[in-house]
C-alpha cells in the first residue's frame, strides 16, 4: 500500500470533509469509479493515470549503499487526486498533483515536496513513452523496445539540501497484489488496484551537503489507485516492503481501526517472481520498540511473523528519526530485517499523532 495519504491535501483543496478514515481516505466516492473483482490489469495502459478514480500514486523506495558500505534510503513519489469526477482541461482540470522526495542516511533525513494542478503541463504521466513528472522531477522509461516500459527507468529529484540522479533496471516481472491486482483493505471490502515492480537494481548519485555519493542497491516501485481505499473507521497504516538475501521479497501492511482489530494483507514473492497472496490475519505485525519522533511515539522496531513461510523476523529502522516533515506528515525510511530471514527494505507509518 504505501504513503498514499495525499488525500488530506487534496480533500483540503477540494473543500471536503476529513472525518472519514485516515486523511479522508474513507469518504464516499460518489461519482468516481471503484475497484471491482474480475478487472484484469492491462499493461502498458495501467502504468498511466486513471482520472476516473479519485486517488493514485507512483511510489519508489530504494535501499542503497556507497563504496564504504554506508547505508542510504531514497524515496520518490508522485500523487494524483481528482477533485471531482467531471473531466476538464487547462486551468479548469480536476486533477491535482503532489510529490514527495527524500534521502535518508544513518544520521540525517532530508525531505521535500512539490504541488501542481493538472491540465497545464506542470505535472502528469504519459504512457507512450512512459514519463511521470512534476516540474523538473522525473521518472522516465529507458526500456528497450518490446520490454515493459517500467523495466528500466531514469529518476531525478532535488530539494534545497539534496538531489539524486539514478538509473533502475528490473530483473524480474511485475507483481500483482491481492486477487490479480485487487487489494482488499478492510473487512467491509474497500479495495484498490495494486501492483509493484520489486526487482530493480539501482546505480547513480546522491548529492548531499557533504558532497556527491556514488550509490548502488535495490528498489521497489508501487502503483496503486482507488477512490475509497479505507473503511471510515480506519485511522492509519503500517506498510513494509522487504528484499531478503535469498532473493525472495515480502510486501505487508496492517490497517489500524478505532473499533476493530487491525486488518492485514501480505504478498510473498519468490525469486522467480511467482507470488502468493495472504489475506487478513496471516501476517502478524507487532510493534516492539517505539521512539519519540516529531513529538509522537512512533513504533520504529517491529516483529513480523508469517507462519506459512516460516518467517519470524525483527525489523529495525536504519534512522529512527525518518520523519517526513511535509504538509501531511508521516514516518518513512529504510529498515534492516534479521531473524529467520535477513534483508533490507522500507517501512511507512501513517496516522500517529
C-alpha positions as CSV (number, residue, x, y, z in Angstrom):
1,X,0.0,0.0,0.0
2,X,2.3,2.6,0.7
3,X,2.1,6.7,1.7
4,X,-0.6,7.2,-0.1
5,X,-2.4,9.6,2.2
6,X,-2.0,12.6,-0.1
7,X,-5.7,12.6,0.2
8,X,-5.6,15.0,3.1
9,X,-4.0,17.7,0.9
10,X,-6.4,17.1,-1.9
11,X,-9.5,16.9,0.2
12,X,-8.5,20.2,1.7
13,X,-8.1,21.7,-1.8
14,X,-11.5,20.3,-2.7
15,X,-13.1,21.6,0.5
16,X,-14.1,18.1,1.6
17,X,-14.6,16.6,5.0
18,X,-11.7,14.8,6.8
19,X,-13.6,12.8,9.3
20,X,-14.0,9.6,7.3
21,X,-11.0,7.3,7.7
22,X,-7.4,8.4,7.8
23,X,-6.8,11.6,5.9
24,X,-10.3,11.3,4.3
25,X,-9.5,8.1,2.5
26,X,-12.7,6.6,3.9
27,X,-15.0,9.2,2.5
28,X,-17.7,8.1,0.0
29,X,-16.5,8.1,-3.6
30,X,-19.8,9.3,-5.2
31,X,-19.3,9.8,-9.0
32,X,-15.9,8.1,-9.1
33,X,-15.1,4.6,-10.4
34,X,-14.3,2.0,-7.7
35,X,-12.2,-1.2,-7.9
36,X,-14.1,-4.3,-8.7
37,X,-13.3,-8.0,-8.8
38,X,-12.6,-9.5,-12.2
39,X,-11.0,-6.5,-13.8
40,X,-7.8,-7.6,-15.5
41,X,-4.8,-5.2,-15.3
42,X,-3.6,-4.2,-18.7
43,X,0.0,-3.1,-19.5
44,X,1.3,-0.6,-20.5
45,X,-2.0,1.2,-20.2
46,X,-2.2,0.8,-16.4
47,X,1.2,2.4,-15.9
48,X,-0.6,5.6,-16.8
49,X,-3.1,7.7,-14.9
50,X,-6.7,6.7,-14.1
51,X,-8.6,10.0,-13.9
52,X,-11.9,8.4,-13.3
53,X,-10.6,7.2,-9.9
54,X,-10.1,9.7,-7.1
55,X,-6.6,8.7,-5.8
56,X,-3.5,7.3,-7.3
57,X,0.3,7.1,-6.8
58,X,3.7,6.1,-8.4
59,X,5.8,5.3,-5.3
60,X,9.5,4.4,-5.4
61,X,11.7,3.4,-2.5
62,X,15.3,2.3,-2.7
63,X,17.9,0.7,-0.3
64,X,21.4,1.8,-1.3
65,X,25.0,1.7,-0.1
66,X,28.1,3.6,-1.1
67,X,31.6,2.2,-1.7
68,X,32.3,2.0,2.0
69,X,29.1,0.1,2.8
70,X,27.3,3.1,4.4
71,X,23.5,2.8,4.1
72,X,21.1,5.2,2.4
73,X,17.4,5.3,1.7
74,X,15.7,7.1,-1.2
75,X,12.1,7.9,-1.9
76,X,10.3,9.4,-5.0
77,X,6.6,9.7,-5.0
78,X,4.0,11.3,-7.3
79,X,0.4,11.5,-6.2
80,X,-2.6,12.3,-8.3
81,X,-6.1,13.2,-6.9
82,X,-9.2,14.0,-8.8
83,X,-11.0,16.9,-7.1
84,X,-14.3,16.0,-8.8
85,X,-15.3,13.3,-11.3
86,X,-16.1,15.6,-14.1
87,X,-13.4,15.9,-16.9
88,X,-12.0,19.3,-17.8
89,X,-8.9,20.8,-19.5
90,X,-6.4,23.6,-18.7
91,X,-6.9,25.6,-15.5
92,X,-10.3,24.0,-15.1
93,X,-8.8,20.5,-15.0
94,X,-10.0,18.5,-12.0
95,X,-6.6,16.8,-11.3
96,X,-4.3,17.9,-8.5
97,X,-0.7,16.6,-8.1
98,X,1.7,16.3,-5.2
99,X,5.1,14.8,-5.0
100,X,7.5,13.8,-2.1
101,X,11.2,13.1,-2.3
102,X,13.6,12.1,0.4
103,X,17.1,10.8,1.1
104,X,17.8,9.1,4.4
105,X,21.3,8.4,5.9
106,X,22.2,6.7,9.1
107,X,22.1,10.1,10.9
108,X,20.2,12.5,8.6
109,X,16.8,12.6,6.9
110,X,16.2,15.1,4.0
111,X,12.8,15.6,2.5
112,X,10.8,18.0,0.3
113,X,7.6,18.2,-1.6
114,X,6.0,19.8,-4.7
115,X,2.4,20.7,-5.7
116,X,0.8,21.2,-9.1
117,X,-2.5,21.5,-10.9
118,X,-3.2,19.2,-13.8
119,X,-4.1,20.3,-17.3
120,X,-1.3,22.9,-17.7
121,X,1.7,20.7,-18.2
122,X,3.3,21.2,-14.8
123,X,2.8,17.6,-13.8
124,X,1.4,14.4,-15.3
125,X,2.0,10.9,-16.6
126,X,2.2,9.7,-20.1
127,X,2.3,6.0,-21.2
128,X,4.0,6.2,-24.7
129,X,6.7,6.9,-23.9
130,X,6.3,6.4,-20.1
131,X,7.1,9.6,-18.3
132,X,6.0,10.8,-14.9
133,X,6.9,14.3,-13.8
134,X,6.2,17.3,-11.6
135,X,8.3,20.4,-12.5
136,X,11.9,19.1,-13.0
137,X,11.4,15.9,-11.1
138,X,11.1,13.0,-13.5
139,X,10.6,9.2,-13.7
140,X,11.3,8.3,-17.3
141,X,11.4,5.0,-19.1
142,X,14.6,3.8,-20.7
143,X,13.3,0.4,-21.5
144,X,14.3,-1.3,-24.7
145,X,11.7,-1.8,-27.5
146,X,9.5,-4.8,-26.6
147,X,10.2,-4.7,-22.9
148,X,7.7,-3.5,-20.3
149,X,8.0,0.3,-20.0
150,X,8.9,0.1,-16.3
151,X,11.7,-2.4,-17.0
152,X,14.3,0.4,-17.0
153,X,13.9,3.9,-15.5
154,X,15.8,7.1,-15.0
155,X,14.7,9.1,-11.9
156,X,15.6,12.5,-10.7
157,X,14.5,14.9,-7.9
158,X,16.0,17.7,-5.8
159,X,15.4,19.7,-2.7
160,X,17.1,22.6,-1.0
161,X,19.9,20.4,0.5
162,X,19.9,17.2,-1.5
163,X,19.3,15.8,-5.0
164,X,19.7,12.4,-6.8
165,X,20.0,11.0,-10.2
166,X,19.6,7.3,-10.5
167,X,19.0,4.5,-13.1
168,X,17.0,1.4,-12.4
169,X,16.9,-1.9,-14.3
170,X,14.4,-4.7,-13.4
171,X,15.5,-8.3,-13.4
172,X,12.0,-9.8,-12.7
173,X,8.3,-9.4,-13.6
174,X,5.6,-7.1,-12.4
175,X,3.9,-8.4,-9.3
176,X,0.1,-8.2,-8.7
177,X,-1.1,-8.0,-5.1
178,X,-4.3,-9.5,-3.7
179,X,-6.5,-11.2,-6.2
180,X,-5.0,-10.5,-9.6
181,X,-4.2,-6.9,-8.6
182,X,-7.3,-6.2,-6.5
183,X,-6.0,-5.5,-3.0
184,X,-8.7,-5.6,-0.3
185,X,-8.1,-3.1,2.6
186,X,-11.0,-3.9,5.1
187,X,-13.5,-6.4,6.3
188,X,-16.2,-4.3,4.6
189,X,-14.4,-4.7,1.2
190,X,-12.8,-1.4,0.5
191,X,-10.0,-2.0,-2.0
192,X,-7.5,-0.6,-4.5
193,X,-5.8,-1.8,-7.7
194,X,-2.2,-2.5,-6.6
195,X,0.8,-3.9,-8.4
196,X,4.6,-3.5,-8.0
197,X,7.9,-3.8,-9.7
198,X,10.2,-5.0,-6.8
199,X,13.1,-6.3,-8.9
200,X,15.1,-3.1,-9.6
201,X,18.9,-2.9,-9.4
202,X,19.9,0.7,-8.8
203,X,23.0,2.8,-9.7
204,X,23.5,6.5,-9.5
205,X,24.5,9.5,-7.5
206,X,23.1,11.2,-4.4
207,X,24.1,14.8,-3.7
208,X,24.2,15.8,0.0
209,X,25.6,18.9,1.8
210,X,28.8,16.9,2.3
211,X,29.1,16.2,-1.4
212,X,28.2,13.7,-4.1
213,X,28.0,10.0,-3.3
214,X,28.0,7.1,-5.8
215,X,25.4,4.5,-4.7
216,X,24.0,1.2,-5.7
217,X,21.4,-1.2,-4.4
218,X,17.8,-2.3,-4.8
219,X,14.5,-0.5,-5.4
220,X,10.8,-1.2,-5.2
221,X,8.1,0.7,-7.2
222,X,4.4,0.6,-6.1
223,X,1.5,1.5,-8.3
224,X,-1.9,1.9,-6.7
225,X,-5.2,3.6,-7.4
226,X,-8.7,3.7,-5.9
227,X,-11.5,6.1,-4.9
228,X,-12.2,4.9,-1.3
229,X,-9.4,2.6,-0.2
230,X,-10.2,2.7,3.5
231,X,-13.1,2.0,5.8
232,X,-14.3,5.2,7.5
233,X,-13.2,3.7,10.9
234,X,-9.6,3.1,9.8
235,X,-7.1,5.5,11.3
236,X,-3.8,4.8,9.6
237,X,-1.4,2.0,8.4
238,X,1.9,0.4,8.8
239,X,3.4,-0.8,5.5
240,X,6.6,-2.7,4.6
241,X,8.4,-3.9,1.5
242,X,11.4,-6.2,2.1
243,X,14.2,-7.7,-0.1
244,X,15.6,-10.8,1.5
245,X,19.1,-12.1,0.9
246,X,17.9,-15.3,-0.7
247,X,16.1,-13.3,-3.4
248,X,12.6,-13.6,-2.1
249,X,10.5,-10.5,-1.2
250,X,7.6,-9.5,1.0
251,X,5.0,-6.8,0.9
252,X,2.8,-6.5,4.0
253,X,0.6,-4.0,5.7
254,X,-1.8,-3.6,8.6
255,X,-4.6,-1.0,8.7
256,X,-5.5,0.2,12.2
257,X,-9.1,0.8,13.3
258,X,-10.8,2.6,16.1
259,X,-13.2,-0.2,17.0
260,X,-11.8,-3.4,15.4
261,X,-8.6,-5.4,15.1
262,X,-6.1,-4.3,12.5
263,X,-6.7,-5.6,9.0
264,X,-3.6,-7.2,7.4
265,X,-2.5,-8.3,4.0
266,X,0.7,-9.7,2.5
267,X,2.3,-10.8,-0.7
268,X,5.2,-13.2,-0.8
269,X,7.3,-13.0,-4.0
270,X,9.6,-15.9,-4.9
271,X,13.0,-15.1,-6.6
272,X,11.5,-16.1,-9.9
273,X,8.6,-13.6,-9.5
274,X,5.9,-16.2,-8.5
275,X,3.6,-14.7,-5.9
276,X,1.4,-16.0,-3.0
277,X,-1.2,-13.7,-1.5
278,X,-2.1,-13.9,2.2
279,X,-5.3,-12.4,3.5
280,X,-6.3,-10.9,6.8
281,X,-4.7,-12.4,9.8
282,X,-1.9,-14.4,8.1
283,X,0.7,-11.8,8.7
284,X,1.3,-10.7,12.2
285,X,2.9,-7.3,12.7
286,X,3.7,-6.5,16.3
287,X,5.4,-3.2,17.4
288,X,8.2,-3.9,19.9
289,X,10.1,-0.7,20.2
290,X,9.0,3.0,20.0
291,X,10.8,6.3,19.5
292,X,9.9,9.8,20.2
293,X,9.8,11.4,16.7
294,X,8.4,14.9,16.0
295,X,6.6,14.8,19.3
296,X,5.0,11.5,18.7
297,X,5.6,7.9,19.9
298,X,6.3,6.0,16.7
299,X,7.0,2.2,16.5
300,X,10.3,2.0,14.7
301,X,11.0,-1.6,15.6
302,X,8.7,-4.5,14.6
303,X,8.3,-8.2,14.9
304,X,6.8,-9.8,11.7
305,X,5.5,-13.4,11.6
306,X,4.2,-15.3,8.6
307,X,3.8,-18.9,9.6
308,X,3.1,-20.2,6.1
309,X,6.7,-19.1,5.1
310,X,8.5,-19.8,8.4
311,X,9.1,-16.1,8.7
312,X,9.8,-14.7,12.2
313,X,11.9,-11.5,11.9
314,X,12.7,-8.2,13.7
315,X,12.6,-5.1,11.5
316,X,14.6,-2.1,12.7
317,X,14.9,1.4,11.3
318,X,18.3,2.5,10.0
319,X,17.5,6.0,11.1
320,X,14.6,6.1,13.7
321,X,14.2,9.9,13.0
322,X,13.0,9.4,9.4
323,X,10.1,11.8,9.7
324,X,8.6,13.3,6.5
325,X,8.1,16.9,7.6
326,X,5.6,17.6,4.7
327,X,2.2,19.1,4.8
328,X,0.8,15.7,5.5
329,X,3.5,14.3,7.9
330,X,4.4,10.7,8.3
331,X,7.3,8.3,9.0
332,X,9.1,6.7,6.1
333,X,12.6,5.2,6.0
334,X,14.9,2.2,5.3
335,X,14.9,-0.8,7.6
336,X,17.0,-3.9,8.3
337,X,15.4,-7.3,8.8
338,X,17.0,-10.0,11.0
339,X,15.9,-13.4,12.3
340,X,14.6,-16.3,10.2
341,X,15.3,-14.2,7.1
342,X,17.8,-11.4,6.5
343,X,17.4,-8.4,4.3
344,X,16.6,-4.8,3.8
345,X,13.6,-2.7,2.9
346,X,11.3,0.2,3.6
347,X,8.8,1.0,6.3
348,X,6.0,3.6,6.2
349,X,3.7,4.5,9.1
350,X,0.8,7.0,9.0
351,X,-1.8,8.2,11.4
352,X,0.5,8.5,14.5
353,X,-0.5,11.7,16.5
